[in-house]
C-alpha cells in the first residue's frame, strides 16, 4: 500500500535541451540588411554635414588650405544687402501665398466633402495636375502666361511687366506658387475631412447648428492638427524655395537666375559656391537649417499641446 501511494502517474522528466549558441553570422545578419542605408547615410549626409559646419567657420575656395575665421562668415551675411533682401523675398514667398493657397484649398475641400459641387470626383485630378507637372514645365508655362502680351494681362486689360518690373516679379512668383500648391493642400485637407465622422456633423445639424457653426465648432477643432501640419510643411518648402523664382523671372536683369529683388535665400548658396566661397555657402545652409529646426520644434510643441 505504501508503495502504491508513493508512486505517481506523472511521466519521467525529460531533460531540457540547451539551445545551440548563435553563430556570429546569425548575429551580424540584421546589420547586413541595414548596412546599405547606414553607409549611404554616413557618406552622403552625416559626413557632408560635419564638413559643412566646419567650413561655415572657415574660408575655403574649393582647393588649398582651409583658413579658420570664426564667425566672420555669419557677420558678412548679416551685413550683406543681397542676403537681407533674399531673406525678405523668402518671407514674402511664404506669407503672401499662405492665405489664398491654404484657405482656398480648405474651402475647396469643404465643398467637395459636403457634396455641394457636381461631379466631385472630377475636381481631385484637375486640382492636382499642377502638382504633378514638373516645376520646369510650370515655370515655362507661366512665363508665357505672365508675359507682357500674355493671357493674364490681356484677360484683365493690364499692362504690368510681371517678368521685368522689380516690384511685380515677386507677385508673379506668388501666383505661380498658389497655382502649384493649391491642389496639394486640397488633397491634404480632403483627407483630413474624410476622417471626421458624419455622425458628428449630423448631430450638430439636428441641434440647430448652421453650416458656418458646424465648420467653426466641429470641423476646425478636429482639423487643427492637419492645418498645423500643412502650415509647417508650407513654411519649410518656402524656406527651401529655389526653382520657381529662377525659372519664372530668371534672366530678367540677371544672367545667373532671378535678380536680387526676387531671388530667394537658396540663391545665396548657389552664388557663393559658384564664386568659390564655400564657407559663406555653408553658413547660409546652416542658417536655413536652424530656421527649419525652429519651425519643426514649434510643430511638435503644438501637436503636444493638442494631445494634452
Residue frames as qw, qx, qy, qz and C-alpha x, y, z in Angstrom:
[[0.000, 0.885, 0.465, 0.000, 0.00, 0.00, 0.00],
 [0.309, -0.793, 0.109, 0.513, 2.79, 2.38, 0.87],
 [0.403, -0.144, 0.601, 0.675, 4.47, 1.65, -2.42],
 [0.229, 0.606, 0.673, 0.357, 1.25, 2.33, -4.31],
 [0.113, -0.936, -0.282, 0.180, 0.73, 5.67, -2.57],
 [0.388, -0.652, 0.283, 0.588, 4.28, 6.76, -3.16],
 [0.446, 0.153, 0.643, 0.603, 4.02, 6.10, -6.90],
 [0.263, 0.617, 0.085, -0.737, 2.90, 8.86, -9.22],
 [0.692, 0.486, 0.527, 0.092, 1.44, 8.68, -12.68],
 [0.198, 0.916, -0.164, -0.307, 3.44, 11.64, -14.00],
 [0.875, 0.424, -0.082, 0.219, 5.83, 10.79, -16.81],
 [0.717, -0.344, 0.013, 0.607, 9.52, 10.94, -16.17],
 [0.022, 0.905, -0.051, -0.422, 11.07, 14.37, -16.58],
 [0.775, 0.491, 0.162, 0.363, 12.69, 14.99, -19.93],
 [0.500, -0.459, 0.049, 0.733, 15.98, 16.83, -19.71],
 [0.298, 0.908, 0.114, -0.272, 15.85, 20.27, -21.36],
 [0.759, 0.268, 0.216, 0.552, 18.00, 20.72, -24.37],
 [0.246, -0.660, 0.044, 0.709, 20.24, 23.72, -24.47],
 [0.552, 0.818, 0.133, -0.092, 19.83, 25.99, -27.43],
 [0.776, 0.120, 0.113, 0.608, 22.93, 25.97, -29.53],
 [0.238, -0.636, -0.020, 0.734, 24.89, 29.18, -29.27],
 [0.509, 0.829, 0.190, -0.129, 24.16, 31.66, -32.03],
 [0.732, 0.112, 0.219, 0.635, 26.85, 31.92, -34.59],
 [0.192, -0.482, 0.038, 0.854, 28.49, 35.25, -35.39],
 [0.027, 0.135, 0.638, 0.758, 26.96, 35.15, -38.86],
 [0.202, -0.639, -0.727, -0.147, 23.46, 34.98, -37.38],
 [0.297, -0.700, -0.327, 0.561, 24.18, 37.88, -35.06],
 [0.171, -0.404, 0.261, 0.860, 25.59, 40.06, -37.82],
 [0.220, 0.385, 0.778, 0.446, 22.90, 39.24, -40.41],
 [0.029, 0.862, 0.491, -0.123, 20.44, 42.01, -39.31],
 [0.207, -0.765, 0.147, 0.593, 23.21, 44.60, -39.52],
 [0.351, -0.057, 0.682, 0.639, 23.99, 43.43, -43.03],
 [0.193, 0.660, 0.689, 0.228, 20.47, 44.30, -44.15],
 [0.068, -0.963, -0.223, 0.137, 20.71, 47.86, -42.83],
 [0.592, -0.356, 0.254, 0.677, 24.34, 48.34, -43.88],
 [0.365, 0.434, 0.446, 0.692, 23.49, 49.96, -47.27],
 [0.155, -0.898, -0.311, -0.271, 21.38, 52.60, -45.57],
 [0.581, -0.742, 0.007, 0.334, 23.97, 53.24, -42.86],
 [0.608, -0.087, 0.330, 0.717, 26.80, 53.55, -45.37],
 [0.211, 0.595, 0.425, 0.648, 24.84, 55.91, -47.63],
 [0.334, -0.899, -0.275, -0.065, 23.68, 57.93, -44.61],
 [0.609, -0.599, 0.108, 0.508, 27.24, 58.40, -43.38],
 [0.527, 0.042, 0.417, 0.739, 28.72, 59.15, -46.82],
 [0.116, 0.489, 0.479, 0.720, 26.02, 61.42, -48.20],
 [0.336, -0.814, -0.301, -0.365, 24.54, 63.07, -45.09],
 [0.681, -0.694, -0.093, 0.215, 26.47, 62.75, -41.84],
 [0.675, -0.156, 0.167, 0.702, 29.97, 63.33, -43.22],
 [0.247, 0.518, 0.289, 0.766, 28.99, 66.26, -45.52],
 [0.365, -0.856, -0.278, -0.239, 27.09, 67.82, -42.62],
 [0.691, -0.587, -0.007, 0.423, 30.15, 67.72, -40.38],
 [0.551, 0.094, 0.262, 0.787, 32.36, 69.11, -43.16],
 [0.064, 0.695, 0.362, 0.618, 29.88, 71.92, -43.94],
 [0.466, -0.862, -0.198, -0.028, 29.55, 73.05, -40.34],
 [0.672, -0.396, 0.120, 0.614, 33.34, 73.21, -40.11],
 [0.407, 0.303, 0.369, 0.779, 33.53, 75.17, -43.37],
 [0.113, -0.862, -0.394, -0.297, 30.92, 77.64, -42.11],
 [0.470, -0.856, 0.041, 0.213, 33.55, 78.88, -39.66],
 [0.592, -0.312, 0.443, 0.597, 36.35, 78.90, -42.22],
 [0.404, 0.747, -0.193, -0.492, 37.37, 80.39, -45.55],
 [0.551, -0.106, 0.778, 0.282, 37.78, 77.83, -48.29],
 [0.390, 0.548, -0.262, -0.692, 37.69, 78.27, -52.06],
 [0.931, 0.267, 0.004, -0.249, 37.48, 74.58, -53.02],
 [0.857, 0.263, -0.242, 0.372, 41.23, 73.99, -53.12],
 [0.242, 0.573, -0.412, 0.666, 44.21, 74.82, -50.98],
 [0.254, -0.068, -0.759, 0.596, 44.27, 75.26, -47.23],
 [0.339, -0.726, -0.551, -0.233, 41.25, 75.85, -45.00],
 [0.201, 0.296, -0.329, 0.874, 41.58, 79.10, -43.04],
 [0.312, -0.579, -0.714, 0.240, 39.72, 79.34, -39.74],
 [0.061, 0.359, 0.041, 0.930, 37.94, 82.72, -39.39],
 [0.052, 0.224, 0.700, -0.676, 35.35, 82.05, -36.67],
 [0.269, 0.650, 0.646, -0.297, 32.03, 83.88, -37.06],
 [0.046, -0.421, 0.285, 0.860, 33.21, 86.11, -39.87],
 [0.020, -0.189, -0.814, -0.548, 31.09, 84.32, -42.47],
 [0.123, -0.663, -0.733, 0.090, 27.93, 84.86, -40.44],
 [0.129, -0.669, -0.142, 0.718, 28.79, 88.53, -39.86],
 [0.061, -0.200, 0.542, 0.814, 29.37, 89.01, -43.59],
 [0.045, -0.419, -0.844, -0.333, 25.97, 87.51, -44.36],
 [0.142, -0.758, -0.564, 0.296, 24.10, 89.74, -41.94],
 [0.138, -0.633, 0.089, 0.757, 25.98, 92.77, -43.29],
 [0.192, 0.026, 0.711, 0.676, 25.24, 91.86, -46.91],
 [0.440, 0.278, 0.092, -0.849, 22.32, 93.78, -48.52],
 [0.537, 0.162, -0.668, -0.490, 21.75, 90.97, -51.01],
 [0.284, -0.098, -0.930, 0.213, 21.39, 88.39, -48.24],
 [0.167, 0.289, 0.549, -0.766, 18.96, 90.57, -46.30],
 [0.497, 0.281, -0.224, -0.790, 16.95, 91.17, -49.47],
 [0.469, 0.076, -0.840, -0.261, 16.87, 87.44, -50.21],
 [0.081, -0.197, -0.855, 0.474, 15.55, 86.79, -46.68],
 [0.344, 0.345, 0.253, -0.836, 12.80, 89.37, -47.22],
 [0.508, 0.236, -0.549, -0.620, 11.96, 87.79, -50.58],
 [0.335, -0.034, -0.941, 0.025, 11.71, 84.35, -49.00],
 [0.098, 0.296, 0.674, -0.670, 9.44, 85.67, -46.25],
 [0.444, 0.327, -0.113, -0.827, 7.31, 87.27, -48.99],
 [0.500, 0.150, -0.755, -0.398, 7.07, 83.94, -50.84],
 [0.198, -0.146, -0.917, 0.314, 5.96, 82.33, -47.57],
 [0.119, 0.367, 0.559, -0.733, 3.41, 84.82, -46.24],
 [0.370, 0.302, -0.195, -0.856, 1.73, 86.19, -49.39],
 [0.524, 0.033, -0.714, -0.464, 0.63, 82.84, -50.92],
 [0.029, 0.025, -0.907, 0.419, -0.16, 81.38, -47.49],
 [0.407, 0.278, 0.505, -0.709, -3.76, 82.58, -47.02],
 [0.651, 0.386, -0.211, -0.619, -5.05, 82.17, -50.61],
 [0.450, 0.296, -0.831, -0.141, -3.35, 78.79, -51.02],
 [0.087, -0.055, -0.922, 0.374, -4.27, 77.15, -47.70],
 [0.376, 0.297, 0.423, -0.769, -7.57, 78.99, -47.37],
 [0.598, 0.347, -0.349, -0.633, -8.62, 78.21, -50.94],
 [0.387, 0.163, -0.905, -0.065, -7.60, 74.57, -50.57],
 [0.091, 0.134, 0.823, -0.545, -9.61, 74.27, -47.35],
 [0.508, 0.347, 0.175, -0.769, -12.73, 75.83, -48.90],
 [0.575, 0.320, -0.593, -0.464, -12.49, 73.58, -51.96],
 [0.230, 0.069, -0.956, 0.171, -12.08, 70.53, -49.73],
 [0.290, 0.227, 0.621, -0.692, -15.17, 71.56, -47.76],
 [0.582, 0.360, -0.135, -0.717, -17.20, 71.94, -50.95],
 [0.526, 0.244, -0.774, -0.253, -16.17, 68.56, -52.30],
 [0.103, -0.002, -0.915, 0.390, -16.69, 66.88, -48.92],
 [0.355, 0.280, 0.490, -0.746, -20.14, 68.43, -48.48],
 [0.341, 0.316, 0.834, 0.299, -21.20, 67.19, -51.93],
 [0.224, 0.749, 0.249, -0.571, -22.37, 70.67, -52.89],
 [0.182, 0.591, -0.515, -0.594, -20.42, 70.56, -56.14],
 [0.911, 0.305, 0.068, -0.269, -21.42, 68.36, -59.03],
 [0.883, 0.352, -0.235, 0.202, -19.10, 65.56, -60.06],
 [0.420, -0.856, 0.302, -0.016, -16.78, 65.91, -57.05],
 [0.867, -0.150, 0.361, 0.308, -14.54, 63.12, -58.32],
 [0.624, 0.641, 0.164, 0.416, -13.56, 65.29, -61.29],
 [0.090, -0.967, 0.137, -0.192, -12.15, 68.09, -59.12],
 [0.759, -0.545, 0.301, 0.191, -9.49, 65.95, -57.48],
 [0.757, 0.100, 0.346, 0.545, -7.39, 65.19, -60.58],
 [0.314, 0.817, 0.207, 0.438, -7.99, 68.63, -62.08],
 [0.302, -0.934, 0.131, -0.141, -6.74, 70.43, -58.98],
 [0.758, -0.487, 0.366, 0.234, -3.81, 68.07, -58.52],
 [0.780, 0.529, 0.149, 0.300, -2.50, 68.37, -62.10],
 [0.167, 0.912, -0.257, 0.274, -0.29, 71.45, -61.34],
 [0.570, -0.649, 0.498, -0.080, 1.43, 69.50, -58.58],
 [0.897, 0.084, 0.400, 0.171, 2.14, 66.59, -60.93],
 [0.562, 0.796, -0.014, 0.224, 3.59, 68.95, -63.54],
 [0.741, -0.050, -0.141, 0.655, 7.35, 69.38, -63.32],
 [0.218, -0.797, -0.159, 0.541, 8.48, 72.73, -61.84],
 [0.270, -0.252, 0.472, 0.800, 10.45, 73.47, -65.02],
 [0.070, 0.421, 0.747, 0.510, 7.38, 72.99, -67.19],
 [0.167, -0.815, -0.531, 0.162, 5.22, 75.03, -64.81],
 [0.286, -0.642, 0.050, 0.710, 7.72, 77.88, -64.81],
 [0.193, -0.046, 0.595, 0.779, 7.94, 77.94, -68.61],
 [0.014, -0.609, -0.740, -0.284, 4.15, 77.89, -68.97],
 [0.217, -0.847, -0.375, 0.308, 3.75, 80.78, -66.55],
 [0.310, -0.376, 0.264, 0.833, 6.42, 82.77, -68.36],
 [0.052, 0.288, 0.666, 0.686, 4.09, 82.71, -71.35],
 [0.211, -0.726, -0.653, -0.039, 1.00, 83.46, -69.25],
 [0.329, -0.821, -0.203, 0.420, 2.61, 86.42, -67.44],
 [0.487, 0.079, 0.297, 0.818, 4.47, 87.92, -70.39],
 [0.056, 0.285, 0.052, -0.956, 3.70, 91.48, -71.44],
 [0.525, 0.127, -0.372, -0.755, 1.28, 90.26, -74.12],
 [0.104, 0.017, -0.990, 0.094, 0.31, 87.12, -72.22],
 [0.334, -0.483, -0.758, -0.283, -3.04, 85.69, -71.25],
 [0.351, -0.545, -0.564, 0.512, -3.12, 87.30, -67.82],
 [0.093, -0.339, 0.005, 0.936, -2.60, 90.89, -68.98],
 [0.193, -0.112, -0.594, -0.773, -4.97, 90.52, -71.94],
 [0.337, -0.480, -0.805, -0.088, -7.74, 88.91, -69.89],
 [0.318, -0.687, -0.463, 0.462, -7.66, 91.63, -67.23],
 [0.282, 0.886, 0.177, 0.323, -6.70, 94.52, -69.50],
 [0.532, -0.783, 0.122, 0.297, -3.46, 95.17, -67.62],
 [0.594, 0.716, -0.248, 0.270, -0.05, 96.42, -68.74],
 [0.586, -0.724, 0.360, -0.065, 2.11, 95.01, -65.94],
 [0.536, 0.561, -0.629, 0.050, 5.61, 93.66, -66.55],
 [0.875, -0.434, 0.100, -0.188, 5.34, 90.61, -64.33],
 [0.936, 0.030, 0.035, 0.349, 8.68, 89.32, -65.62],
 [0.524, 0.460, -0.044, 0.715, 10.56, 92.62, -65.90],
 [0.241, -0.773, 0.050, -0.585, 9.24, 95.02, -63.26],
 [0.318, 0.224, -0.766, 0.512, 11.21, 94.57, -59.98],
 [0.359, -0.101, 0.472, -0.799, 8.12, 95.45, -57.95],
 [0.807, 0.113, -0.039, -0.579, 5.84, 92.98, -59.79],
 [0.474, 0.353, -0.805, -0.052, 8.20, 90.00, -60.12],
 [0.053, -0.110, 0.879, -0.461, 7.52, 88.63, -56.66],
 [0.605, 0.204, 0.340, -0.690, 3.77, 88.86, -57.17],
 [0.713, 0.368, -0.452, -0.390, 4.07, 86.78, -60.31],
 [0.316, 0.250, -0.892, 0.204, 6.07, 84.16, -58.41],
 [0.324, 0.006, 0.674, -0.663, 3.42, 84.20, -55.65],
 [0.739, 0.264, -0.017, -0.620, 0.69, 83.47, -58.20],
 [0.618, 0.341, -0.697, -0.126, 2.70, 80.54, -59.54],
 [0.074, 0.182, -0.872, 0.448, 3.16, 79.18, -56.01],
 [0.548, 0.113, 0.440, -0.703, -0.56, 79.41, -55.28],
 [0.754, 0.337, -0.295, -0.481, -1.40, 77.66, -58.54],
 [0.531, 0.310, -0.787, 0.055, 1.03, 74.82, -57.86],
 [0.058, 0.127, -0.829, 0.541, 0.29, 74.33, -54.16],
 [0.578, -0.072, 0.116, -0.805, -3.49, 74.62, -54.20],
 [0.832, 0.052, -0.438, -0.337, -4.11, 71.06, -55.38],
 [0.493, 0.180, -0.764, 0.375, -1.61, 69.53, -52.96],
 [0.090, -0.054, 0.613, -0.783, -3.13, 71.11, -49.86],
 [0.684, -0.015, -0.146, -0.714, -6.62, 70.40, -51.23],
 [0.765, 0.038, -0.639, -0.073, -5.78, 66.69, -51.11],
 [0.288, 0.114, -0.715, 0.627, -4.30, 67.06, -47.59],
 [0.342, -0.042, 0.353, -0.870, -7.38, 68.84, -46.24],
 [0.754, 0.017, -0.333, -0.566, -9.76, 66.49, -48.02],
 [0.624, 0.049, -0.761, 0.169, -8.02, 63.51, -46.40],
 [0.064, 0.038, -0.636, 0.768, -8.43, 65.19, -43.01],
 [0.527, -0.015, 0.058, -0.848, -12.10, 65.93, -43.62],
 [0.741, 0.011, -0.581, -0.337, -12.85, 62.32, -44.54],
 [0.420, 0.022, -0.802, 0.424, -11.62, 61.27, -41.09],
 [0.274, -0.056, 0.397, -0.874, -14.35, 63.31, -39.37],
 [0.134, 0.305, 0.942, -0.044, -17.37, 61.09, -38.66],
 [0.170, -0.371, -0.475, -0.780, -20.56, 62.14, -40.42],
 [0.442, -0.594, -0.670, 0.053, -22.48, 61.42, -37.21],
 [0.343, -0.413, -0.279, 0.796, -20.88, 64.43, -35.51],
 [0.035, 0.014, -0.286, -0.957, -21.94, 66.79, -38.28],
 [0.368, -0.420, -0.689, -0.463, -25.43, 65.29, -38.37],
 [0.443, -0.554, -0.604, 0.363, -25.79, 65.63, -34.60],
 [0.199, -0.303, -0.088, 0.928, -24.70, 69.27, -34.80],
 [0.181, -0.167, -0.493, -0.835, -27.24, 69.89, -37.58],
 [0.426, -0.517, -0.729, -0.138, -30.00, 68.28, -35.50],
 [0.389, -0.525, -0.441, 0.615, -29.08, 70.56, -32.59],
 [0.169, 0.932, 0.299, -0.114, -29.69, 73.55, -34.87],
 [0.390, -0.576, 0.331, 0.638, -26.12, 74.42, -35.89],
 [0.577, 0.770, -0.006, -0.272, -25.85, 76.09, -39.26],
 [0.865, 0.409, -0.078, 0.278, -23.22, 75.38, -41.90],
 [0.246, 0.732, -0.367, 0.518, -20.78, 78.01, -40.60],
 [0.579, -0.597, 0.388, -0.398, -21.33, 76.92, -36.98],
 [0.990, -0.037, 0.130, 0.023, -20.59, 73.29, -37.90],
 [0.697, 0.538, -0.205, 0.428, -17.39, 74.35, -39.64],
 [0.008, -0.743, 0.365, -0.560, -16.31, 76.61, -36.79],
 [0.567, -0.507, 0.461, -0.457, -17.20, 74.44, -33.78],
 [0.942, -0.037, 0.320, -0.092, -16.87, 70.91, -35.20],
 [0.842, 0.487, -0.004, 0.232, -14.69, 70.82, -38.30],
 [0.255, 0.818, -0.344, 0.384, -11.98, 73.33, -37.41],
 [0.527, -0.638, 0.503, -0.249, -11.20, 71.93, -33.92],
 [0.921, -0.032, 0.387, 0.034, -10.88, 68.42, -35.35],
 [0.742, 0.601, 0.053, 0.294, -8.85, 69.67, -38.31],
 [0.204, -0.948, 0.244, 0.024, -6.38, 71.66, -36.22],
 [0.663, -0.409, 0.537, 0.324, -3.56, 69.06, -36.42],
 [0.666, 0.430, 0.480, 0.377, -3.99, 68.83, -40.20],
 [0.185, 0.965, 0.086, 0.166, -3.94, 72.63, -40.55],
 [0.412, -0.818, 0.373, 0.149, -0.79, 72.84, -38.44],
 [0.749, -0.065, 0.553, 0.360, 0.83, 70.11, -40.50],
 [0.532, 0.686, 0.359, 0.344, 0.02, 71.95, -43.73],
 [0.059, -0.995, 0.060, -0.044, 1.27, 75.24, -42.29],
 [0.539, -0.648, 0.476, 0.252, 4.64, 73.83, -41.21],
 [0.724, 0.180, 0.547, 0.379, 5.12, 71.91, -44.46],
 [0.379, 0.854, 0.238, 0.267, 4.43, 75.08, -46.43],
 [0.252, -0.940, 0.220, 0.070, 6.86, 77.03, -44.24],
 [0.663, -0.374, 0.549, 0.346, 9.66, 74.53, -44.78],
 [0.636, 0.450, 0.500, 0.378, 9.01, 74.43, -48.52],
 [0.167, 0.972, 0.105, 0.128, 9.06, 78.24, -48.66],
 [0.416, -0.803, 0.369, 0.214, 12.41, 78.41, -46.89],
 [0.596, -0.189, 0.670, 0.400, 13.85, 75.95, -49.43],
 [0.583, 0.742, 0.295, -0.150, 12.28, 77.66, -52.45],
 [0.361, -0.473, 0.496, 0.632, 14.60, 77.85, -55.44],
 [0.388, 0.202, 0.758, 0.484, 13.18, 76.58, -58.73],
 [0.207, 0.781, 0.588, 0.043, 10.06, 78.69, -59.29],
 [0.042, -0.917, -0.007, 0.396, 11.56, 82.21, -58.90],
 [0.298, -0.501, 0.582, 0.568, 14.62, 81.42, -61.01],
 [0.350, 0.270, 0.805, 0.396, 12.61, 79.80, -63.80],
 [0.167, 0.821, 0.545, -0.038, 9.90, 82.45, -63.88],
 [0.062, 0.995, -0.013, -0.073, 11.93, 85.66, -63.65],
 [0.692, -0.374, 0.377, 0.489, 15.42, 84.32, -64.27],
 [0.506, 0.263, 0.446, 0.690, 17.28, 86.30, -66.89],
 [0.011, 0.889, 0.335, 0.311, 15.25, 89.44, -66.19],
 [0.127, -0.933, 0.223, -0.250, 18.21, 91.56, -65.19],
 [0.447, -0.602, 0.660, -0.045, 20.49, 88.75, -64.08],
 [0.620, 0.399, -0.620, -0.268, 22.16, 86.08, -66.20],
 [0.164, 0.227, -0.914, 0.294, 22.66, 83.80, -63.17],
 [0.174, -0.431, -0.875, 0.134, 18.98, 83.48, -62.23],
 [0.140, -0.866, -0.469, -0.097, 16.45, 85.68, -60.53],
 [0.224, 0.648, -0.179, 0.706, 17.56, 89.28, -59.91],
 [0.229, 0.043, -0.678, 0.698, 18.29, 90.36, -56.31],
 [0.401, -0.109, 0.147, -0.897, 14.82, 91.93, -55.98],
 [0.852, -0.037, -0.113, -0.509, 13.20, 88.50, -56.43],
 [0.557, 0.320, -0.757, 0.122, 15.94, 85.98, -55.53],
 [0.813, -0.529, -0.145, -0.194, 15.27, 83.56, -52.62],
 [0.477, -0.744, 0.468, -0.017, 17.79, 82.59, -49.94],
 [0.902, 0.014, 0.393, 0.180, 18.78, 79.43, -51.81],
 [0.588, 0.769, -0.018, 0.249, 20.34, 81.64, -54.49],
 [0.213, -0.876, 0.415, -0.121, 22.89, 82.74, -51.93],
 [0.784, -0.293, 0.538, 0.099, 24.16, 79.16, -51.64],
 [0.788, 0.460, 0.320, 0.255, 24.43, 78.73, -55.42],
 [0.274, 0.931, -0.107, 0.217, 26.07, 82.13, -55.90],
 [0.388, -0.785, 0.479, -0.055, 28.66, 81.59, -53.16],
 [0.834, -0.091, 0.514, 0.178, 29.54, 78.11, -54.42],
 [0.671, 0.658, 0.204, 0.272, 29.95, 79.45, -57.96],
 [0.118, 0.930, -0.220, 0.270, 32.17, 82.22, -56.61],
 [0.650, 0.253, -0.590, 0.406, 34.37, 79.83, -54.63],
 [0.228, -0.449, 0.448, -0.738, 33.04, 80.99, -51.25],
 [0.595, -0.173, -0.779, -0.097, 32.33, 77.58, -49.73],
 [0.223, -0.156, -0.663, 0.697, 32.42, 78.95, -46.20],
 [0.312, 0.105, 0.098, -0.939, 29.70, 81.51, -46.92],
 [0.609, -0.037, -0.579, -0.541, 27.60, 78.91, -48.70],
 [0.490, -0.165, -0.823, 0.236, 27.87, 76.57, -45.71],
 [0.015, -0.143, -0.487, 0.861, 26.91, 79.37, -43.35],
 [0.489, 0.029, -0.193, -0.850, 23.78, 80.11, -45.40],
 [0.620, -0.079, -0.740, -0.250, 22.88, 76.43, -45.36],
 [0.379, -0.196, -0.771, 0.474, 23.19, 76.17, -41.61],
 [0.195, 0.099, 0.247, -0.944, 21.15, 79.32, -41.06],
 [0.616, -0.021, -0.422, -0.665, 18.42, 77.71, -43.14],
 [0.560, -0.100, -0.816, 0.098, 18.78, 74.52, -41.11],
 [0.113, -0.135, -0.618, 0.767, 18.33, 76.46, -37.86],
 [0.415, 0.061, -0.023, -0.907, 15.23, 78.17, -39.23],
 [0.670, -0.046, -0.618, -0.408, 13.72, 74.85, -40.30],
 [0.436, -0.093, -0.809, 0.383, 14.59, 73.31, -36.91],
 [0.126, 0.068, 0.412, -0.900, 12.82, 76.16, -35.10],
 [0.601, 0.039, -0.203, -0.772, 9.64, 75.67, -37.12],
 [0.645, -0.027, -0.756, -0.108, 9.81, 71.90, -36.66],
 [0.227, -0.074, -0.738, 0.632, 10.13, 72.39, -32.90],
 [0.369, 0.067, 0.171, -0.911, 7.08, 74.66, -32.99],
 [0.663, 0.007, -0.537, -0.522, 5.18, 71.96, -34.87],
 [0.542, -0.092, -0.810, 0.204, 5.98, 69.29, -32.28],
 [0.021, -0.061, -0.536, 0.842, 5.14, 71.72, -29.49],
 [0.510, 0.036, -0.065, -0.857, 1.73, 72.49, -30.97],
 [0.692, -0.032, -0.660, -0.290, 0.97, 68.81, -31.53],
 [0.366, -0.059, -0.788, 0.492, 1.94, 68.07, -27.92],
 [0.214, 0.079, 0.358, -0.905, -0.44, 70.76, -26.70],
 [0.613, 0.015, -0.374, -0.696, -3.18, 69.34, -28.91],
 [0.641, -0.067, -0.764, -0.032, -2.84, 65.87, -27.36],
 [0.212, -0.027, -0.691, 0.690, -2.64, 67.09, -23.77]]
